[in-house]
Every structure is written in structure tokens, then in C-alpha cells.
Amino acid sequence: MKFSFTEDQRLLADTVREVLEKACTPEAVRAATRDDRPGPAWRALAEVGLFGAHIAEEHGGLGLTPLDTVLAYEQTGWFAAPGPIVETAVAAPLVVAVGQLPEIATGSLIVSARPAADPYLPDADLAALLVAGSALAPADGVALTPHGSADAARRLFTAELEAAPDDPAAFDQAALATAAQLVGLGRRLREEAVGYAGQRRQFGKVIGSFQALKHQLADVAIALEFAAPLVYRAAYSLAHGDPAASRDVSAAKNAASGAAHRAARTALQVHGAIGYTDELDLQLWLNRVWGLRPAWGDDGFHRARLRDALL
């Protein structure tokens, strides 16, 4: 199958990248680990219409498909944009009441959502609406219990909510968007590692000249180049109603998760001891990878679903 993105699809991604370059600097992401949440990136994405991308035009959205937005979600990963973006923009429009769609499209209604089998609601303290599977509950009056999170800009909570079975379309589209974010994160980490390897010196040479390090960085590049087409294929399958779309989503999420994890480990090793420090911006992307890997189905879930689909 020959496939390429359209000019409009690339333009949306370029627009998201342009606004996030200004609104989602490392300083802004770091501020979101403290109190500035969801932060200026949320407002910027609302202004370009990303929250209404999957909402029909008659409800104030753009009426786009997952194939139209997958590149844009890569950009939200590249910048580690904080807030429940996937939960609000991708999962929620498929399960909330029609009357709430215009509020989502403008970004004024923040939604925290989780699969039925997952206990944790991301960024639930910001949300006005909580979704567990396909069950909805207003956040007012629901007691939230905070839990430790690998990513301080993506806080986790549990709540006394009775989950309903997952909406299959909402789950798959959220898993796909998360996979796209992981690809974007992996590419950002690769760039950070390559850049640092060209500057850091040991034994009188830049470490990027060492053969062993070249091999590690090449492995990261290969993993990302194999994962990205699987993500795009899953987006194509969802957009065209392919009966095997869930299989393709699981293949994409599993590959993107593994590639981003490899990129994170390699970037950390390239930076050495300084990579563990909170002061280094690298931590922002490392933590987001570790926070998103279990989101919308962990590696074990998607491997099992892929196995069942194939066998």
C-alpha cells in the first residue's frame, strides 16, 4: 500500500509545533510540575482547535479523523505538553453527552479519563468531568486520592467510581494518540542524546565518535523508524473503519512504547550521571515516557491483544 500524509495533515502538525515552540518551553513544562497546570500549552492547543479536532463541525469541532491528527499528537509528545490532552480531546468526545462537546472543543471542559481496568485518573485534580471506561461522573463531590507518579506534570489519582466497560472506539483512539506521543518523545530524546554526544568529551574525544555509542544511537533510530509506520498504519485503519484496527493499534502502542523506552534509556546513558538530575531538561521527556508507557493499555495488555488477534 502506498501512503503519504496530505498537505492539510502536515499543516495541522506544523501549526501545533509552531504554537508549542512558544507556549511549551522546558520552563513551562517544569512549571507544570509545580502549580501552573495545565499551563499555557493547553490554551495554545485550544486556540488552534486540537481539542475539537475529533468533534463534528455542528458541535463546534473540525470533524477530523485519527489519521488527520496523528502527526499533531507526535508534536505534543515532542514538547511533553502537560495536561490530560488525549483524555480530553480524543477519549472524551466519544463518550460524553452531545451538549458537552462544544465545551470540550474550546478546551474549557477538562476531562480526566481512564480505561475500565486502570485504577488511575491522570490530572484528575484539573478535571470537571471524570470518565472510567464509559461511565461518567462530575468531578464535584468526588474525593480524589493522590498517588505517586513518575511524571510530576502528569499527576495520578484514584476515586470511588464504578467503571463501565470501555467504549472500544474511545480506547483505541486514545491508545493510538498516546502511541503517537511516545514516538514524538522518543524522537526528542534521540535528538537530545545525539546533540549531547557531539559535545561531551572523554579521553580527548567527543563521545559521539565512540563506536559503541554510535551503535546504541543507531538502535534507537531504527526502533523509532520501525514504530512510526505502525502508528500511521493504525491511524489509517481507524480512519477507514478497518475490522483489524484494534490489532493495528496494539501493534502500534507496543512498538512505540518499546522504542520510546529504548530512547529514554540510551539518552540517560549518554548523559551519564547528570541525566539523573532534576535540573536537566532531559528529565521532562524521560518522565513523560515512563508516565505514558502504561497509559491506555500497558505493554503486556497490547502484546496479549495482538497475540489473540493473530492466533
Secondary structure per residue as TSV (DSSP state, phi and psi in degrees):
chain	resnum	aa	ss	phi	psi
A	1	M	-	360.0	127.1
A	2	K	-	-86.8	136.3
A	3	F	-	-149.4	138.9
A	4	S	-	-153.1	153.4
A	5	F	-	-76.8	149.5
A	6	T	-	-79.5	166.6
A	7	E	H	-61.5	-38.3
A	8	D	H	-66.8	-39.4
A	9	Q	H	-65.1	-41.0
A	10	R	H	-69.4	-34.2
A	11	L	H	-65.3	-40.6
A	12	L	H	-60.8	-44.9
A	13	A	H	-63.0	-41.6
A	14	D	H	-63.8	-37.9
A	15	T	H	-66.0	-44.0
A	16	V	H	-62.0	-42.9
A	17	R	H	-62.0	-41.9
A	18	E	H	-62.8	-44.6
A	19	V	H	-73.0	-33.0
A	20	L	H	-74.2	-28.1
A	21	E	H	-58.1	-31.6
A	22	K	H	-92.4	-39.8
A	23	A	H	-95.4	-15.0
A	24	C	-	-126.5	55.3
A	25	T	-	-70.8	162.8
A	26	P	H	-54.0	-34.1
A	27	E	H	-64.7	-37.7
A	28	A	H	-69.1	-39.5
A	29	V	H	-65.8	-40.7
A	30	R	H	-63.0	-38.3
A	31	A	H	-62.5	-32.5
A	32	A	H	-70.6	-18.2
A	33	T	T	-76.1	-11.9
A	34	R	T	-106.2	-95.2
A	35	D	T	-123.3	-18.5
A	36	D	-	-82.9	81.1
A	37	R	-	-129.5	141.5
A	38	P	S	-75.0	-9.5
A	39	G	-	95.2	178.9
A	40	P	H	-65.9	-25.8
A	41	A	H	-62.5	-37.3
A	42	W	H	-60.8	-46.9
A	43	R	H	-65.1	-37.2
A	44	A	H	-66.1	-42.1
A	45	L	H	-67.7	-33.8
A	46	A	H	-65.1	-39.0
A	47	E	H	-66.2	-33.0
A	48	V	T	-88.6	-0.4
A	49	G	T	88.9	13.0
A	50	L	G	-65.4	-34.3
A	51	F	G	-69.7	-21.5
A	52	G	G	-102.8	9.2
A	53	A	T	-60.2	-37.7
A	54	H	T	-98.1	12.8
A	55	I	S	-104.4	139.6
A	56	A	-	-61.6	152.4
A	57	E	G	-60.9	-34.1
A	58	E	G	-68.4	-12.0
A	59	H	G	-110.7	18.7
A	60	G	T	92.2	10.0
A	61	G	S	-104.8	-165.7
A	62	L	-	-105.8	-15.2
A	63	G	-	67.3	36.7
A	64	L	-	-92.8	166.2
A	65	T	-	-104.2	167.6
A	66	P	H	-57.2	-30.1
A	67	L	H	-68.3	-31.4
A	68	D	H	-72.4	-26.3
A	69	T	H	-110.0	-6.1
A	70	V	H	-62.0	-38.1
A	71	L	H	-68.4	-33.7
A	72	A	H	-65.5	-38.1
A	73	Y	H	-71.3	-27.4
A	74	E	H	-58.8	-40.2
A	75	Q	H	-67.7	-36.2
A	76	T	H	-64.9	-29.2
A	77	G	H	-73.7	-42.8
A	78	W	H	-53.6	-41.1
A	79	F	T	-93.8	-0.2
A	80	A	T	52.9	45.5
A	81	A	-	-60.2	128.0
A	82	P	-	-82.6	167.2
A	83	G	S	99.2	159.6
A	84	P	S	-77.6	66.6
A	85	I	H	-66.9	-52.3
A	86	V	H	-63.0	-42.1
A	87	E	I	-62.7	-40.8
A	88	T	I	-79.3	-46.2
A	89	A	I	-85.9	-25.8
A	90	V	I	-111.6	-52.9
A	91	A	I	-75.9	-47.3
A	92	A	G	-59.9	-43.6
A	93	P	G	-58.3	-20.5
A	94	L	G	-89.1	-8.2
A	95	V	T	-126.3	-19.0
A	96	V	S	-80.8	168.4
A	97	A	-	-67.7	150.3
A	98	V	G	-57.8	-36.2
A	99	G	G	-65.4	-17.4
A	100	Q	G	-92.7	-8.8
A	101	L	H	-62.6	-41.5
A	102	P	H	-60.5	-34.7
A	103	E	H	-67.5	-37.9
A	104	I	H	-66.0	-41.9
A	105	A	H	-60.0	-33.1
A	106	T	H	-87.4	-6.8
A	107	G	T	81.8	4.9
A	108	S	-	-81.5	-21.6
A	109	L	S	-104.7	110.6
A	110	I	-	-93.3	133.0
A	111	V	E	-122.3	133.4
A	112	S	E	-107.0	127.1
A	113	A	E	-133.5	151.2
A	114	R	E	-145.3	154.2
A	115	P	-	-65.0	160.1
A	116	A	T	-59.6	-35.6
A	117	A	T	-85.8	-6.7
A	118	D	-	-97.6	128.7
A	119	P	-	-78.8	-16.5
A	120	Y	-	-101.8	132.4
A	121	L	E	-101.8	117.4
A	122	P	E	-76.6	135.5
A	123	D	T	55.0	34.7
A	124	A	G	-66.7	-22.8
A	125	D	G	-68.6	-17.2
A	126	L	G	-91.9	-16.2
A	127	A	-	-87.0	148.5
A	128	A	S	-97.4	-14.4
A	129	L	E	-137.9	135.2
A	130	L	E	-113.4	137.8
A	131	V	E	-127.4	126.8
A	132	A	E	-124.9	105.6
A	133	G	T	69.6	-115.7
A	134	S	T	-114.2	10.1
A	135	A	E	-88.8	138.5
A	136	L	E	-117.9	147.0
A	137	A	E	-151.5	134.4
A	138	P	E	-62.8	143.4
A	139	A	S	-70.6	-24.5
A	140	D	T	-60.9	128.0
A	141	G	T	85.4	-4.3
A	142	V	-	-94.5	123.0
A	143	A	-	-77.0	127.9
A	144	L	E	-106.0	136.8
A	145	T	E	-111.0	116.2
A	146	P	E	-73.8	149.3
A	147	H	E	-133.7	158.7
A	148	G	-	-64.5	144.5
A	149	S	-	-134.3	144.0
A	150	A	S	-64.4	-24.4
A	151	D	-	-119.8	110.6
A	152	A	T	-66.5	-18.6
A	153	A	T	-88.1	-1.3
A	154	R	S	-132.9	81.1
A	155	R	-	-77.5	147.4
A	156	L	E	-114.3	142.7
A	157	F	E	-140.6	153.5
A	158	T	E	-114.6	157.4
A	159	A	E	-148.9	155.3
A	160	E	-	-78.9	81.8
A	161	L	-	-124.5	139.1
A	162	E	-	-91.1	111.3
A	163	A	-	-76.4	143.3
A	164	A	-	-101.3	162.4
A	165	P	-	-55.0	148.3
A	166	D	-	-62.9	143.8
A	167	D	-	-77.2	116.7
A	168	P	H	-56.3	-41.8
A	169	A	H	-66.6	-41.8
A	170	A	H	-64.0	-42.6
A	171	F	H	-63.5	-48.2
A	172	D	H	-65.7	-41.3
A	173	Q	H	-69.1	-36.2
A	174	A	H	-68.8	-39.5
A	175	A	H	-63.6	-39.4
A	176	L	H	-64.2	-47.3
A	177	A	H	-62.1	-37.1
A	178	T	H	-65.9	-39.7
A	179	A	H	-61.9	-40.7
A	180	A	H	-63.7	-40.1
A	181	Q	H	-61.8	-39.9
A	182	L	H	-65.0	-37.3
A	183	V	H	-62.8	-44.2
A	184	G	H	-62.3	-41.3
A	185	L	H	-62.9	-44.2
A	186	G	H	-60.7	-41.1
A	187	R	H	-67.3	-37.7
A	188	R	H	-65.3	-43.1
A	189	L	H	-65.1	-37.7
A	190	R	H	-62.2	-44.4
A	191	E	H	-63.0	-42.3
A	192	E	H	-62.9	-40.6
A	193	A	H	-67.3	-44.0
A	194	V	H	-63.7	-42.1
A	195	G	H	-63.2	-42.6
A	196	Y	H	-69.9	-36.6
A	197	A	H	-64.0	-25.4
A	198	G	T	-83.0	-4.7
A	199	Q	T	-114.3	-39.5
A	200	R	-	-71.9	136.4
A	201	R	E	-118.2	139.0
A	202	Q	E	-141.4	141.1
A	203	F	T	55.1	32.9
A	204	G	T	79.8	7.6
A	205	K	E	-133.1	153.9
A	206	V	E	-69.7	140.5
A	207	I	G	-67.8	-19.9
A	208	G	G	-66.2	-12.5
A	209	S	G	-86.0	-8.4
A	210	F	-	-77.1	132.2
A	211	Q	H	-60.7	-41.4
A	212	A	H	-62.4	-39.3
A	213	L	H	-70.6	-37.1
A	214	K	H	-58.1	-41.5
A	215	H	H	-63.7	-42.0
A	216	Q	H	-63.5	-44.3
A	217	L	H	-67.6	-34.7
A	218	A	H	-65.6	-39.0
A	219	D	H	-62.4	-38.8
A	220	V	H	-62.7	-46.9
A	221	A	H	-60.0	-42.5
A	222	I	H	-64.8	-44.7
A	223	A	H	-59.7	-41.9
A	224	L	H	-69.8	-37.9
A	225	E	H	-70.1	-25.1
A	226	F	H	-81.9	-33.5
A	227	A	H	-73.7	-41.3
A	228	A	H	-57.6	-46.4
A	229	P	H	-62.4	-31.2
A	230	L	H	-66.5	-38.2
A	231	V	H	-64.4	-43.6
A	232	Y	H	-66.9	-36.9
A	233	R	H	-64.6	-41.0
A	234	A	H	-63.9	-39.4
A	235	A	H	-62.6	-41.8
A	236	Y	H	-62.4	-43.2
A	237	S	H	-62.7	-43.5
A	238	L	H	-65.9	-41.5
A	239	A	H	-65.6	-29.6
A	240	H	T	-106.3	11.4
A	241	G	T	64.0	33.1
A	242	D	-	-63.5	130.4
A	243	P	T	-58.9	-23.7
A	244	A	T	-95.4	19.9
A	245	A	H	-62.3	-39.1
A	246	S	H	-63.6	-38.1
A	247	R	H	-61.5	-45.0
A	248	D	H	-65.7	-36.9
A	249	V	H	-63.7	-42.6
A	250	S	H	-65.7	-39.9
A	251	A	H	-61.7	-40.9
A	252	A	H	-68.0	-46.9
A	253	K	H	-64.7	-40.0
A	254	N	H	-66.4	-44.3
A	255	A	H	-67.7	-42.8
A	256	A	H	-65.5	-39.5
A	257	S	H	-63.1	-45.6
A	258	G	H	-65.8	-40.3
A	259	A	H	-67.5	-41.6
A	260	A	H	-66.2	-37.8
A	261	H	H	-65.3	-41.7
A	262	R	H	-62.5	-42.0
A	263	A	H	-63.2	-40.2
A	264	A	H	-65.6	-46.0
A	265	R	H	-63.2	-42.6
A	266	T	H	-67.5	-43.2
A	267	A	H	-61.1	-39.3
A	268	L	H	-65.2	-41.6
A	269	Q	H	-67.9	-39.1
A	270	V	H	-62.4	-40.7
A	271	H	H	-77.3	-16.1
A	272	G	G	69.2	-149.2
A	273	A	G	-61.4	-31.2
A	274	I	G	-64.8	-22.7
A	275	G	G	-65.1	-19.0
A	276	Y	G	-86.7	-8.4
A	277	T	-	-81.5	143.5
A	278	D	T	-69.4	-25.0
A	279	E	T	-69.0	-24.4
A	280	L	S	-79.5	134.2
A	281	D	T	-61.1	-23.1
A	282	L	H	-52.1	-34.1
A	283	Q	H	-59.2	-30.5
A	284	L	H	-63.3	-40.7
A	285	W	H	-82.6	-35.6
A	286	L	H	-58.7	-49.5
A	287	N	H	-64.7	-34.7
A	288	R	H	-68.7	-37.6
A	289	V	H	-59.7	-48.5
A	290	W	H	-67.3	-27.6
A	291	G	H	-77.3	-31.4
A	292	L	H	-90.9	-19.9
A	293	R	T	-55.5	-43.3
A	294	P	T	-85.2	-4.1
A	295	A	T	-73.4	136.9
A	296	W	T	54.1	51.4
A	297	G	S	94.5	116.9
A	298	D	-	-80.6	-178.7
A	299	D	H	-58.8	-42.2
A	300	G	H	-62.7	-41.7
A	301	F	H	-61.9	-48.1
A	302	H	H	-72.9	-32.0
A	303	R	H	-64.0	-41.6
A	304	A	H	-65.6	-41.6
A	305	R	H	-68.0	-37.0
A	306	L	H	-67.3	-41.5
A	307	R	H	-60.4	-46.6
A	308	D	H	-62.3	-38.2
A	309	A	H	-68.2	-35.2
A	310	L	H	-80.3	-32.8
A	311	L	-	-99.3	360.0
